[in-house]
Amino acid sequence: MAERFTSMAQVRAHRERLRAGRDAHARAMEEHWTALREPAIRQALVGGAVKGVLRSLFTWRTARDAAEGAAPGVLGAAVGAALGGPGKGPLRQAVAAGLSAAIPLLWERWFEEGKAGHVLSELDRSWERVKEHVRERRRAHQGSGDEQA
């Protein structure tokens, strides 16, 4: 509901309160932008975002499920957009154009011959082996550290 003023003094006081709030928000935004200009903060944010995405979204099972439901044209366009964005060199743009054209063809060939499911399951199995190997090495390393103490 709109506020009613009975005098111009109330209007001026209200306007000053609004200006003070605006200025406080502007200062806070400037502090945020200043912090984001720091290379160490940007690296920490990007590193944290990449770790979060990799840990939560891109497990092999998620990638496999997404790949089975993705249209080849969409995948090719996404790769092309990721590699050949504006301001990139001509070689990179040519590679992006080639990949965006080749991915749908390869995709259709794999799915027609039933190879994609096999490749993805092999990748999943290999990834599980790598993770188990890392776990074993970690346990062995922790076990040898306990013996030395």
C-alpha atoms as a printed R data frame, in Angstrom:
    type eleno elety resid chain resno      x       y       z
1   ATOM     1    CA   MET     A     1  0.000   0.000   0.000
2   ATOM     2    CA   ALA     A     2  1.314   3.464  -0.908
3   ATOM     3    CA   GLU     A     3  2.539   5.693   1.886
4   ATOM     4    CA   ARG     A     4  0.654   8.980   2.323
5   ATOM     5    CA   PHE     A     5  2.521  12.138   3.219
6   ATOM     6    CA   THR     A     6  0.952  15.144   4.866
7   ATOM     7    CA   SER     A     7  3.788  17.578   4.198
8   ATOM     8    CA   MET     A     8  6.728  18.155   1.876
9   ATOM     9    CA   ALA     A     9  9.076  17.715   4.858
10  ATOM    10    CA   GLN     A    10  7.904  14.102   5.180
11  ATOM    11    CA   VAL     A    11  8.470  13.564   1.451
12  ATOM    12    CA   ARG     A    12 12.012  15.000   1.703
13  ATOM    13    CA   ALA     A    13 12.800  12.887   4.777
14  ATOM    14    CA   HIS     A    14 11.510   9.753   3.068
15  ATOM    15    CA   ARG     A    15 13.524  10.540  -0.055
16  ATOM    16    CA   GLU     A    16 16.670  10.980   2.058
17  ATOM    17    CA   ARG     A    17 16.088   7.592   3.721
18  ATOM    18    CA   LEU     A    18 15.709   6.008   0.311
19  ATOM    19    CA   ARG     A    19 18.884   7.702  -0.969
20  ATOM    20    CA   ALA     A    20 20.809   6.546   2.111
21  ATOM    21    CA   GLY     A    21 19.646   2.978   1.505
22  ATOM    22    CA   ARG     A    22 20.581   3.201  -2.160
23  ATOM    23    CA   ASP     A    23 24.039   4.542  -1.290
24  ATOM    24    CA   ALA     A    24 24.583   1.769   1.275
25  ATOM    25    CA   HIS     A    25 23.671  -0.857  -1.313
26  ATOM    26    CA   ALA     A    26 25.932   0.798  -3.891
27  ATOM    27    CA   ARG     A    27 28.865   0.712  -1.435
28  ATOM    28    CA   ALA     A    28 28.197  -2.935  -0.639
29  ATOM    29    CA   MET     A    29 28.066  -3.809  -4.348
30  ATOM    30    CA   GLU     A    30 31.309  -1.936  -4.973
31  ATOM    31    CA   GLU     A    31 32.974  -3.924  -2.166
32  ATOM    32    CA   HIS     A    32 31.768  -7.174  -3.727
33  ATOM    33    CA   TRP     A    33 33.059  -6.166  -7.169
34  ATOM    34    CA   THR     A    34 36.377  -5.096  -5.692
35  ATOM    35    CA   ALA     A    35 36.713  -8.461  -3.996
36  ATOM    36    CA   LEU     A    36 35.834 -10.281  -7.223
37  ATOM    37    CA   ARG     A    37 38.587  -8.402  -9.065
38  ATOM    38    CA   GLU     A    38 41.181 -10.111  -6.838
39  ATOM    39    CA   PRO     A    39 42.752 -13.006  -8.769
40  ATOM    40    CA   ALA     A    40 43.033 -15.237  -5.694
41  ATOM    41    CA   ILE     A    41 39.328 -14.879  -4.912
42  ATOM    42    CA   ARG     A    42 38.352 -15.563  -8.520
43  ATOM    43    CA   GLN     A    43 40.549 -18.665  -8.609
44  ATOM    44    CA   ALA     A    44 39.043 -19.906  -5.348
45  ATOM    45    CA   LEU     A    45 35.497 -19.361  -6.629
46  ATOM    46    CA   VAL     A    46 36.156 -21.064  -9.955
47  ATOM    47    CA   GLY     A    47 38.026 -23.921  -8.295
48  ATOM    48    CA   GLY     A    48 35.229 -24.457  -5.808
49  ATOM    49    CA   ALA     A    49 32.588 -24.345  -8.518
50  ATOM    50    CA   VAL     A    50 34.471 -26.833 -10.690
51  ATOM    51    CA   LYS     A    51 34.983 -29.212  -7.754
52  ATOM    52    CA   GLY     A    52 31.323 -28.995  -6.806
53  ATOM    53    CA   VAL     A    53 30.143 -29.674 -10.332
54  ATOM    54    CA   LEU     A    54 32.553 -32.542 -10.843
55  ATOM    55    CA   ARG     A    55 31.720 -34.164  -7.533
56  ATOM    56    CA   SER     A    56 27.956 -33.819  -7.745
57  ATOM    57    CA   LEU     A    57 26.940 -33.849 -11.382
58  ATOM    58    CA   PHE     A    58 29.542 -35.579 -13.468
59  ATOM    59    CA   THR     A    59 29.892 -39.004 -12.009
60  ATOM    60    CA   TRP     A    60 30.000 -41.629 -14.724
61  ATOM    61    CA   ARG     A    61 26.471 -42.764 -13.979
62  ATOM    62    CA   THR     A    62 25.122 -39.234 -14.389
63  ATOM    63    CA   ALA     A    63 27.134 -38.710 -17.564
64  ATOM    64    CA   ARG     A    64 25.949 -42.039 -18.941
65  ATOM    65    CA   ASP     A    65 22.305 -41.243 -18.191
66  ATOM    66    CA   ALA     A    66 22.638 -37.780 -19.722
67  ATOM    67    CA   ALA     A    67 24.438 -39.134 -22.769
68  ATOM    68    CA   GLU     A    68 21.783 -41.752 -23.403
69  ATOM    69    CA   GLY     A    69 19.066 -39.095 -23.360
70  ATOM    70    CA   ALA     A    70 20.934 -36.362 -25.252
71  ATOM    71    CA   ALA     A    71 20.252 -35.582 -28.860
72  ATOM    72    CA   PRO     A    72 23.405 -35.727 -30.995
73  ATOM    73    CA   GLY     A    73 22.743 -32.318 -32.546
74  ATOM    74    CA   VAL     A    74 22.468 -30.700 -29.116
75  ATOM    75    CA   LEU     A    75 25.714 -32.303 -27.993
76  ATOM    76    CA   GLY     A    76 27.520 -31.166 -31.149
77  ATOM    77    CA   ALA     A    77 26.196 -27.627 -30.781
78  ATOM    78    CA   ALA     A    78 27.252 -27.527 -27.122
79  ATOM    79    CA   VAL     A    79 30.792 -28.629 -27.956
80  ATOM    80    CA   GLY     A    80 30.947 -26.132 -30.798
81  ATOM    81    CA   ALA     A    81 29.752 -23.310 -28.570
82  ATOM    82    CA   ALA     A    82 32.164 -24.257 -25.780
83  ATOM    83    CA   LEU     A    83 35.201 -24.368 -28.035
84  ATOM    84    CA   GLY     A    84 34.414 -21.778 -30.654
85  ATOM    85    CA   GLY     A    85 33.042 -18.822 -28.738
86  ATOM    86    CA   PRO     A    86 33.620 -15.232 -29.836
87  ATOM    87    CA   GLY     A    87 37.144 -13.882 -29.566
88  ATOM    88    CA   LYS     A    88 38.786 -17.264 -30.191
89  ATOM    89    CA   GLY     A    89 41.397 -17.868 -32.848
90  ATOM    90    CA   PRO     A    90 40.562 -19.162 -36.327
91  ATOM    91    CA   LEU     A    91 42.144 -22.572 -35.669
92  ATOM    92    CA   ARG     A    92 40.051 -23.067 -32.559
93  ATOM    93    CA   GLN     A    93 36.911 -22.035 -34.420
94  ATOM    94    CA   ALA     A    94 37.705 -24.500 -37.208
95  ATOM    95    CA   VAL     A    95 38.214 -27.321 -34.699
96  ATOM    96    CA   ALA     A    96 34.950 -26.399 -32.980
97  ATOM    97    CA   ALA     A    97 33.080 -26.399 -36.275
98  ATOM    98    CA   GLY     A    98 34.567 -29.781 -37.186
99  ATOM    99    CA   LEU     A    99 33.694 -31.318 -33.829
100 ATOM   100    CA   SER     A   100 30.175 -29.917 -33.842
101 ATOM   101    CA   ALA     A   101 29.664 -31.500 -37.270
102 ATOM   102    CA   ALA     A   102 31.382 -34.822 -36.463
103 ATOM   103    CA   ILE     A   103 29.839 -35.550 -33.063
104 ATOM   104    CA   PRO     A   104 26.286 -36.128 -34.346
105 ATOM   105    CA   LEU     A   105 27.578 -38.482 -37.055
106 ATOM   106    CA   LEU     A   106 29.712 -40.473 -34.632
107 ATOM   107    CA   TRP     A   107 26.891 -40.538 -32.122
108 ATOM   108    CA   GLU     A   108 24.416 -41.976 -34.615
109 ATOM   109    CA   ARG     A   109 26.943 -44.581 -35.766
110 ATOM   110    CA   TRP     A   110 27.609 -45.699 -32.190
111 ATOM   111    CA   PHE     A   111 23.947 -45.961 -31.307
112 ATOM   112    CA   GLU     A   112 23.050 -47.751 -34.545
113 ATOM   113    CA   GLU     A   113 25.702 -50.370 -33.881
114 ATOM   114    CA   GLY     A   114 25.005 -50.530 -30.132
115 ATOM   115    CA   LYS     A   115 28.556 -49.571 -29.209
116 ATOM   116    CA   ALA     A   116 27.775 -46.527 -27.088
117 ATOM   117    CA   GLY     A   117 26.368 -48.478 -24.175
118 ATOM   118    CA   HIS     A   118 29.400 -50.756 -24.193
119 ATOM   119    CA   VAL     A   119 31.855 -47.845 -24.318
120 ATOM   120    CA   LEU     A   120 30.084 -46.031 -21.495
121 ATOM   121    CA   SER     A   121 29.966 -49.162 -19.344
122 ATOM   122    CA   GLU     A   122 33.695 -49.730 -19.947
123 ATOM   123    CA   LEU     A   123 34.401 -46.131 -18.975
124 ATOM   124    CA   ASP     A   124 32.309 -46.609 -15.845
125 ATOM   125    CA   ARG     A   125 34.161 -49.806 -14.960
126 ATOM   126    CA   SER     A   126 37.554 -48.164 -15.567
127 ATOM   127    CA   TRP     A   127 36.600 -45.183 -13.443
128 ATOM   128    CA   GLU     A   128 35.552 -47.475 -10.597
129 ATOM   129    CA   ARG     A   129 38.913 -49.273 -10.834
130 ATOM   130    CA   VAL     A   130 40.791 -45.971 -10.682
131 ATOM   131    CA   LYS     A   131 38.799 -44.900  -7.631
132 ATOM   132    CA   GLU     A   132 39.453 -48.232  -5.901
133 ATOM   133    CA   HIS     A   133 43.166 -47.988  -6.689
134 ATOM   134    CA   VAL     A   134 43.297 -44.491  -5.173
135 ATOM   135    CA   ARG     A   135 41.452 -45.719  -2.079
136 ATOM   136    CA   GLU     A   136 43.920 -48.609  -1.673
137 ATOM   137    CA   ARG     A   137 46.911 -46.298  -2.058
138 ATOM   138    CA   ARG     A   138 45.413 -43.918   0.485
139 ATOM   139    CA   ARG     A   139 44.843 -46.742   2.968
140 ATOM   140    CA   ALA     A   140 48.369 -48.051   2.410
141 ATOM   141    CA   HIS     A   141 49.811 -44.586   2.876
142 ATOM   142    CA   GLN     A   142 47.810 -43.990   6.045
143 ATOM   143    CA   GLY     A   143 48.805 -47.425   7.367
144 ATOM   144    CA   SER     A   144 52.507 -46.742   6.833
145 ATOM   145    CA   GLY     A   145 52.161 -43.352   8.526
146 ATOM   146    CA   ASP     A   146 50.608 -44.996  11.619
147 ATOM   147    CA   GLU     A   147 53.483 -47.494  11.883
148 ATOM   148    CA   GLN     A   148 56.102 -44.723  11.840
149 ATOM   149    CA   ALA     A   149 54.456 -42.776  14.638
